[in-house]
Amino acid sequence: MDWWWTLALILGGPLAILATGLPVAFSFLVINLIGAYCLWGGLSGLEQLVDSIYSSVTMFSLLPVALFVLMGELLLHSKLALKAIDIVDSWLGRLPGRLSLVTLGAGTMFSCLSGSSMGTTAMLGSIMIPEMERRGYKPAISIGSCMSGGLAMIIPPSALAVILASIAQVSVGKVLVGGLLPGLLLAALYVLYIVGRCYFNPEIAPSYQPEPIPLSKKLAVSFKYLLPMSGVVFVVVGLIFLGVATPTESAAMGAMSVVILCAVYRRLTYEVLKKSVVGTLKIAVMMFAILTGSLAFSQLLAYTGATSGLVEFVSGLPLHSIFLMIAMQLVLLVLGTFMEQISIMMITLPIFMPLVKALGINEVLFVIIMLVNLEVAMKTPPFGFLLFVMRGVAPEKISMGEIIRSTVPFVVIDMIAIALMMAFPVIVLLLPEHIMH
């Protein structure tokens, strides 16, 4: 059988099963079982599949995923994250679009640690949109800020970045560090847009006089809560920067730091610990189940020769690598309109990563751009997942058209950031190649 028929069958199988509504992990398990039995020699092939799954689960590079999620769950259930948001809000004063900026920061924090854009969008939509509506904010500025989660995908610590790096078999440390400058760039573009639009069009976000808080009190509260929590971020990211700890070690120290903070602030109750651990187990087990299927799926593709056939075909095309990279990003955009992020990773990475290596594209650069693009795809009109999540939690009087219109500027900003990263790879590669080296 020619390689393209094999590729079509192996890729079409999971898509067909996913269309029935079966969860992602089970869809790939079914394909892997059938493929291993038919291609790897019956029962011995199934034994080989079990060995592959075991080696996937025990990958050392996956440990930070559960630890990052645990950090997020503890900060959420202990209310320390909400406390940090309130403190930042008090410092913003009468800044144009103040609540939108607070929402942007909150979304980044929760998505960054949980890796779930849909869950964060639903939470922010149900909490922040009614508050912004009460303050007179128009949907044009309130909704988009609840869905601008591209920051969360790349700013460390990001559980999704660890998952993508693990599936792509790229250095987790370099991906985490490489996301810092692009994340700051994206944050600056978001803030400029929100503040600029609210300044020149003040009726969409009327300013209001916040409750006056003495400077001494704001400083005291910031030193008490914000400074220690900023220290946790330094423990996670700074130790990787300095080469003192691996991503797994820094994630473990970060999780321990959050536990200590919760205890110091007397927030570490049995209920908080129980909810955090159970929430972590649910997310981590789901992610690990998906990852095991993905890596076994990659091995099946390699065994059939579909991957090598595709690499040879694409390498022979008279096109510059930048055009092929753009083509891969367009595929991600299309898939993101009807699939979740981890599902897209599982289907595309076994195909894309051999192409990236063959074309000489820097793997860390590709992974960071892919992270941003995955988020863009989920909010791209007219079928992006996050659009329908927001439709479900937003007040009924807000139409789907208003949701789409409010999202478009943020999608454009993400596209500008991706274009800048492609044009100037140093934005992504400066820290991984120089500081970590």
N, C-alpha and C positions, 0 to 999 in steps of 0.2 A: 504494500500500500504506500502511495506517495506521502511525503511528509505533510503536505497541506491538508490531505484528507484526515490523517491522524490528528493533526492539530485541531481541525474543525470538530472532530468527534469528541476529543478530550475536553475542549473548551465548551462545546455545546452541551455536554452532559451536565455539568454543574449548573449552567444557566437554566436548562430545562427543569431540573429538580428544584432549583430555587423558585421557579415560577409556580410550583405546586404549593408553596408556602412552608416547605420544610426548612428548619433553621440552617444557617450557613454551615455550622460545624458538621451536622449530620449529612448535609448534601455532599460535602467533600468526602466524608467517610464512606458513603455509598460508592462514589466514583473510585476512590482509592481501593476499596475492597474488590470491586469488579476488575479494575485494572491490574491489581497485584495478582489476583487469581488467574486471569487470562494471559498476562504477559510475563509473570515471574515464575510460572511453573506450578500452578495449583496451590496445594496446601503449604508447600515450602515458600511460595510467594507471600502467603498470608503471614507466615512466621517472620519473613523478612520485613513485612509491613509493621508488625508489632515491634520489632527491634528499632525500626525507623521512628515510630511514634515515641518509644521510650527515650531514645537519644534526643528527640526534639524537646520533650518535657523537661529533661535534665540539663538543657542548655544553660550555662552559667549566665549568659548575657540577658536572659529573660527575668532574672530575679528582680531587677529594678522596677519592673512593671507592677508587681504586687505591692512593693514598698511605696512607690509613688502614689498608687491608688489608696493605700492605707493612710498616707499623709493627708490626702484630700478628704477622705472620709472623717478622720479625726478633727481636722480643721472645720469641717462642715457641721458635724453633730455637736461639737463642743461650743459652737457659735463664735469661735475665735476669728474665723474668716469674716463673718458679718461684722464683728467688732472692728477689724482692720478696715473694712469698707466704710464704716461710719466715721472712722478717724480721718481717712483720706477725704471723705465728703466734707468734713468740717473745715479742711484747709482750702477747699476750692472756692469758698465764699460765693461771690456773685459772678463767677466766670461764666460766659455764655455757654449754654448747653451742659450745665453742670451735671444734671442727672444722667444725661446720655454718656458722659465721661465716666461717671461712677458705674453705670451699667456695663460699659465696655471693660472696665477694670475687673468687675465682679465676674463677668463671663470668661475673661481670660484666666482668672484664678481657678475657677471651678473646672473649666474644660481642660486646662493644662494638667491638673492633677488626676482627673477622672478619665480623660480621653473620650468622653461622650459629649459630642456637640449637640445631639438631639435632646439629651436629658437636660443639659445646661440651658438650651434655648427654651425648652418648655418651662423650666423653673423661673428664668428671668422674665419670660413673657407673662407668666401668671402673677409675679410679684411686682415687677418694675413698671410694666405698661399701665396698670391702673393708677399707680402713684404719679407717673409722668402725665397721665391724662388729667388727674386731679389738679396738677400744677399748670395745666393749659398747654402742654406739649402736643404738637401735631404728629400724626402717624408718620409723616415724612422723615422725622428725625428720631422718633422714639423706637420704632420697630427695627430699623436697620442696625441700631447699636446693640439690640438684643441678639442679633444674628451674626455680628462681626467677630466670629470666633477663629479667624485665621491665625491670630496671634497665639492662641492656645496650642496650635499644632506644632509650632516651632520653638517658642520660648521655653527653655529648660526651667524646671523639670517637666518633661512631657512624656506621659506613658505611651501615647501613640507613636512618638518618635522612636522610642525603644523598640516597640513592636515592629515598626517598618524597618528599622536598621537590622533587627534580628532576622526577619524574613528575607531581606535583601543581602544578608551576610556582609554588612558593612560595619565598621567600628562604631559601637554605640557611643563611646566617648566623643568621637569626632562629630557625629551627628548632633549630639546634645550641645556641644560647644559651637558648632557651625550655625546653629539656629539663633544664636544670640543677636548678632548684628542685623540679620534680616528681620528678626522680630522687633528690634528697636526701630528699624526703618518703617516697618508696617505700622507700628504704634504711632510714630510721628505723623505719618500720612493720615491715619484715622483722626488723630487729635486735631490736626490742621483743618481737616474737612469739617469736623463737628463744630469747632470754635469759629472757623471762618464763616460757615453757613449761618450759624446762629447770630453772629455779629452783624452780618449784612442783611439778614432776614429775621429780625428778633421776634416777629409774631409767631414763628413756628416753635419757639422755646422761650416763653416769657420769663424774664429774670424775676426772682423773688428774694425777699430779705430773709436769709436764714437766721435761725435763733442765734443771737450773739453769744459767743463763747470767749472768755478772757484768754489772751495769748498764753499766759502762764499755765492755764488748765490744759490747753491744746498741747503745749510742749510736754507737760507732765504725762498726759495720756499717751502721747506718741512714744515717749521714752519707755513707758510701762508696757505697752502692747506692740506698737509697730516696730520698734527697734529689735526686740528679740525675734519677732517673726521674720524680719529681714535677715537676721542672722541665720535662720534656718535655710533660706535661699542661698546664702553664701556657703553654708556647709555643703549643700548639694552641688552647686555649680562651681564655687571657688576652689574646692578641693580637686575637682577634675582639671580645672584650669592650671592649677599649680603643680599638677602631676603627683600630688600626695596620695590620692586614692583613685581606685577604679570607679566606674559608674555604679557598680553593685555596692561597693563599700560606702561611697558617698550617699547613695540612696538609703542604706541601712542606718547611717549616722543621722541623716535627715529625718527618717521615721522616728528614731529614738529621741531626737531633739524635740519633735512635735509632742511625743508622749510626755517628756519632761515638762514642756511648756504647759500642757493641759493639767498636769499634776500641780505645778507651781500656782497656776491661776484657779485651782480647785474646780476644774471642769472635768476631771477624769473620773466620772462616775461609772458605776457598773453598766448603766443603760447606754451611756456614750460608747463605752468600750465594746459592748455587745453589738450595737448597731454598726459601728465602724468595722469590726472584724467580719460580721456577716455580709455587709456591703462589699468589703474587699474580696471575700471568698467568691461571691456571686460574679463579680466582674472579672477577677483573675482566672477563675475556672473557665468562664466563657472564652476569654482571650486565649488561654492555653489550649483549649479544645480546638479552636479555629487554627491556631498556629501549627499544631501537630498535623492537621489535615493539609495545610498549605505546603509544608516542607516535603511531605510524602508525595503530594501532587507534583512538585518540582522534579522529584526523582523520577516519577513516571514519565513526565515530558522528556526528560533527558534520555531515558532508556529507549523510548520509541524513536528517537532521532528527530523529533519534531522541532526541538529547540535549535539543534545544530543546523538543520535544513533552513529554518527561518533566518538564522544569523548569516549563513552563506548567501542567501537570496538578498537580504537587505544590504549586506556589505558590498555586494556587487552593483548596487544601484548608483547611478551617477549623480548623487545628491550630497550636499554638504551635511555634516553631522548635525548642525544646528536646525536644519529643516526636519530631519528625522526626529530630533528631540521635540520640536514643536508638534509634530504629528502624534507622538506618544502622549503629549499633554492634552491634545484635543480628544484622544481616545478616552483619557481619564475624565474629561469634562462630560462627555456623552454618557459614560457609565455612571457617573455621579448623579445623574438625573433620576435613576431608578434603583441604585444599589447603595448599600452602606459602605463606609470607608474601608473597614477591614475586609469585607467581601471583595472590594475592588483590588486591594493589595494582593489577596490570595490568587486572583485570576490573572492579574497583569504582571506581577513581579517575576514569576518564573519565565515569562516571555521577554520582559523588558530588560532585566539585569544582564543576561548574556549579550543582548544588543548593545547596551551601554558600554560594557567592557570591550566588545569588538570594535565599536566606533571610537574608542578612546575618550569618551566623556567621563569627567570626574564623577565618581560614584556618590560622594558626599553631596556635591552640587545637585545631582539629579534627585537624590532622596529629599533634600530640603525643598526644592522646587515642587516635587511631587506632594509633599506634605501640605504646602499652601494650596496647591491645585485641588487636592481632595476636598478641602473645605470650600473652595470656590464652587466646585461642582455641586455640592449639596445645597447651595442657595442660588444657583443659576436658574432664572426663569426659563420656561414656564413650569418645569417638572421637578425642581430641586426638592429633596426631602424636607429641608428645614422650612421651606415655604409652607408646606402642609402642616408641619408641627406648629408653626406660629399661627396658622389659621385655626388650629384646634384650641389654642389657649388665649388668643386675642379676643377682646370684646366683639360681640356679634356685629356691631355697627361698622367695624373696620372691614372693608371689602378686600377680596383677594388682589384686586388691582392696586389698592393702596399698599399692601404688603410688598408686592413685586416692585412698585415704583420706589419704595423706601430702600429696597435692597440693592437696586441697580448701582447707585454711587459707590457702595462698598465693594461690589463685584469689580467695578472699574478700578478702584484703588488697588485691589488684590492683583488684578491683571498688570497694572503699572509696576507693582513691586516684582512680579514674576519677570516682566520684561527687563527691569533693571538688573535682576540677578543673572539673567541670561547674558545681557550685554556686558556686565561687570562682575564676573565670577568672584573677584576678590572680596566682594561683600560677604559671600558665604565662606570662602576658603582662607581668609586672612587668619582667623583665630585657630582653626584646626591645623593648618600647615605650619604656622610659625610658633604660636605659643605652645601648643601641645608637643611639637617637634623638639 
